[in-house]
Amino acid sequence: MRVSRGPVACAALMLLSTAAALRSEPIRLSRSGAPKLRASAGAAHANATFCSKEEAFAWAKKDHRRLLHVVYRVGDIDRTIKFYTECLGMKLLRKRDIPEEKYTNAFLGYGREDAHFVVELTYNYGVDKYDIGAGFGHFGIATDDVAKTVEIIRAKGGKVTREYGTVKGGKTVTAFIEDPDGYKFEILDRPGTREPLCQVMLRVGDLDRAISFYEKVGS
């Protein structure tokens, strides 16, 4: 993942066990039933202790750094593009084939790359499956109607791995789905800022060490 000092702060890293407060603009449903999404702004600061929403977001008003994109490998890039655009409402921003290096990549998101957090898919010729591993948790996508969004995804052939409902010990409504390669997405009921693709959750072995690393990378 890359970090920019550009004019808009977008998505946030969520480290497992970190109290990272995050608010995101909802996915709006159009009359056709497809997800209708707005563009980007807003990031959360991962703190090692619990704090209020006001405290969590106060720093972002003064700091315009942001995550640019996240890169991961897929077994069939056209299949994944179809899923992300039709089920998740993303836009294909650009796609390029590099035959001399034997790979193809594509950038997708909810707005232009110069102002939004996007995903970069990479397909390596001849490789149709990857081991995701235990370190990656999920991506977070914000919506104002989790149930409706999940039903749209299901109707278009998406795999729902956890039905919508409130999280344990809280009031937030979420659901989980998987893309064709097994990457998980959490669908979140979180109105607020303007970036639907709002978080990346990672599992780490030493939380304090990981927080220190990411703070230094972004400084």
C-alpha positions in Angstrom: 0.0 0.0 0.0 1.2 3.5 -0.8 0.7 6.7 1.2 0.2 10.1 -0.3 0.3 13.7 1.0 -2.5 14.6 -1.4 -5.5 16.9 -0.6 -7.9 14.2 0.5 -7.7 11.7 3.3 -9.6 8.5 2.5 -9.3 5.0 3.8 -7.9 3.5 7.0 -5.9 0.5 8.1 -7.7 -1.6 10.7 -5.3 -3.7 12.8 -7.0 -6.6 14.6 -7.7 -5.6 18.2 -7.1 -1.9 17.4 -9.9 0.5 18.4 -9.9 2.3 15.1 -13.0 4.5 14.8 -14.1 4.9 11.2 -17.1 6.5 9.6 -17.9 6.3 5.9 -20.3 7.5 3.3 -23.1 5.0 2.5 -23.7 3.1 -0.7 -26.9 4.6 -2.2 -29.2 2.2 -4.0 -30.4 3.5 -7.4 -33.9 2.7 -8.9 -32.3 -0.1 -11.0 -31.2 -1.8 -7.8 -27.5 -1.4 -8.4 -25.3 0.1 -5.7 -25.0 3.9 -6.3 -21.9 5.3 -4.6 -20.5 8.6 -3.8 -16.8 9.7 -3.9 -14.2 10.1 -1.2 -12.9 11.9 1.9 -12.2 11.0 5.5 -9.7 8.8 7.3 -9.5 7.3 10.8 -6.5 7.4 13.1 -5.8 4.0 14.6 -5.3 4.5 18.3 -4.1 2.0 20.9 -6.8 3.2 23.3 -10.5 3.9 22.9 -11.5 7.5 22.2 -14.5 9.5 21.1 -15.4 10.0 17.4 -14.5 13.7 17.7 -11.1 12.8 19.1 -10.5 10.1 16.5 -11.1 12.4 13.6 -9.8 15.7 14.8 -6.3 15.0 13.4 -7.7 14.3 9.9 -8.9 17.9 9.6 -5.3 19.1 9.7 -3.5 16.1 8.0 -4.2 15.4 4.3 -2.1 12.3 3.9 -4.0 9.2 2.6 -3.6 5.6 1.4 -3.4 5.5 -2.4 -4.2 1.9 -3.3 -3.8 -1.7 -2.2 -2.5 -4.4 -4.6 -3.4 -8.1 -4.6 -3.4 -11.0 -7.0 -6.4 -12.7 -8.6 -6.8 -15.8 -10.7 -9.2 -14.3 -13.4 -9.0 -10.5 -13.7 -12.1 -10.2 -16.0 -14.2 -12.3 -13.6 -13.1 -10.1 -10.6 -13.7 -6.9 -12.5 -17.2 -8.1 -13.4 -17.9 -8.9 -9.7 -16.6 -5.6 -8.4 -18.5 -3.5 -10.9 -21.8 -5.3 -10.9 -22.0 -6.5 -7.3 -20.0 -3.8 -5.4 -20.7 -0.8 -7.6 -17.0 0.0 -8.3 -15.8 1.6 -11.5 -13.0 0.2 -13.7 -10.6 3.2 -13.8 -8.0 1.7 -16.0 -6.6 -1.6 -17.2 -3.3 -2.5 -18.8 -1.7 -5.7 -20.2 2.1 -6.1 -20.0 2.8 -9.2 -22.1 6.6 -8.9 -21.9 6.3 -9.2 -18.1 3.4 -11.7 -18.3 0.9 -9.9 -16.2 -2.2 -7.7 -16.4 -3.5 -5.3 -13.8 -6.6 -3.2 -13.3 -7.5 -0.3 -11.0 -11.0 -0.1 -9.6 -12.7 2.2 -7.0 -15.4 4.7 -6.3 -13.7 7.7 -7.9 -10.6 9.0 -9.5 -7.2 7.7 -8.3 -6.0 11.2 -7.5 -8.6 11.6 -4.8 -9.8 8.2 -3.8 -8.5 4.9 -2.3 -8.6 2.2 -5.0 -7.8 -1.5 -5.5 -5.2 -2.7 -7.9 -5.8 -6.2 -9.2 -2.9 -8.1 -10.7 -3.2 -11.3 -12.8 0.0 -13.2 -13.5 -0.2 -15.3 -16.7 -0.9 -18.9 -16.0 -1.7 -18.6 -12.3 -5.4 -19.1 -11.5 -5.4 -19.5 -7.7 -3.6 -18.0 -4.7 -3.3 -18.8 -1.0 -4.6 -15.6 0.7 -3.0 -16.5 4.0 -4.0 -15.6 7.6 -2.6 -12.1 7.7 -5.3 -10.5 5.5 -8.7 -10.0 7.2 -11.0 -8.1 4.9 -11.9 -4.9 3.1 -14.6 -2.6 4.5 -17.4 -1.1 2.3 -19.9 1.3 3.8 -23.6 1.4 2.9 -26.8 2.9 4.3 -28.7 -0.4 3.8 -26.7 -3.5 4.6 -29.6 -5.9 4.0 -30.5 -4.5 0.6 -26.9 -4.4 -0.5 -26.4 -8.0 0.5 -29.5 -9.1 -1.4 -28.2 -7.4 -4.5 -24.8 -9.1 -4.2 -26.5 -12.5 -3.6 -28.8 -12.0 -6.6 -25.8 -11.3 -8.9 -24.2 -14.6 -7.7 -22.0 -13.2 -4.9 -21.2 -15.4 -1.9 -22.5 -14.3 1.4 -20.5 -15.8 4.3 -22.2 -14.0 7.2 -25.7 -12.7 7.0 -26.4 -9.1 8.1 -26.9 -8.4 11.8 -25.4 -6.5 14.7 -21.8 -7.2 15.8 -21.3 -9.0 19.1 -21.2 -6.5 22.0 -22.2 -3.6 19.7 -24.9 -2.0 17.7 -23.2 -1.7 14.2 -25.0 -3.8 11.5 -22.6 -5.7 9.2 -22.4 -8.6 6.8 -19.6 -10.4 5.1 -19.2 -11.5 1.5 -16.4 -13.1 -0.6 -15.2 -12.2 -4.0 -14.4 -14.9 -6.6 -10.9 -15.4 -5.2 -12.0 -15.7 -1.6 -11.1 -12.1 -0.5 -13.5 -11.0 2.2 -15.5 -7.8 2.2 -17.3 -6.5 5.3 -20.5 -4.5 4.3 -20.9 -1.9 7.0 -23.8 0.3 8.1 -21.8 3.5 8.6 -23.0 6.9 7.4 -20.6 9.8 7.7 -17.7 10.5 5.3 -17.6 10.1 1.5 -15.4 7.0 0.9 -17.4 3.7 0.5 -14.1 1.7 0.3 -13.3 2.6 3.9 -10.9 0.2 5.5 -8.4 -2.7 5.2 -8.2 -5.1 8.2 -5.0 -6.9 8.8 -4.0 -9.4 11.5 -0.7 -8.7 13.3 1.5 -10.6 15.8 2.5 -7.5 17.8 -0.1 -4.7 17.8 2.1 -2.0 19.4 4.9 -2.7 17.0 2.6 -2.6 14.0 1.0 0.7 15.1 4.5 2.2 15.5 5.5 1.0 12.0 2.5 2.5 10.3 2.8 5.8 12.2 6.4 6.1 11.1 5.6 5.2 7.5 3.0 7.9 7.3 5.0 10.5 9.1 
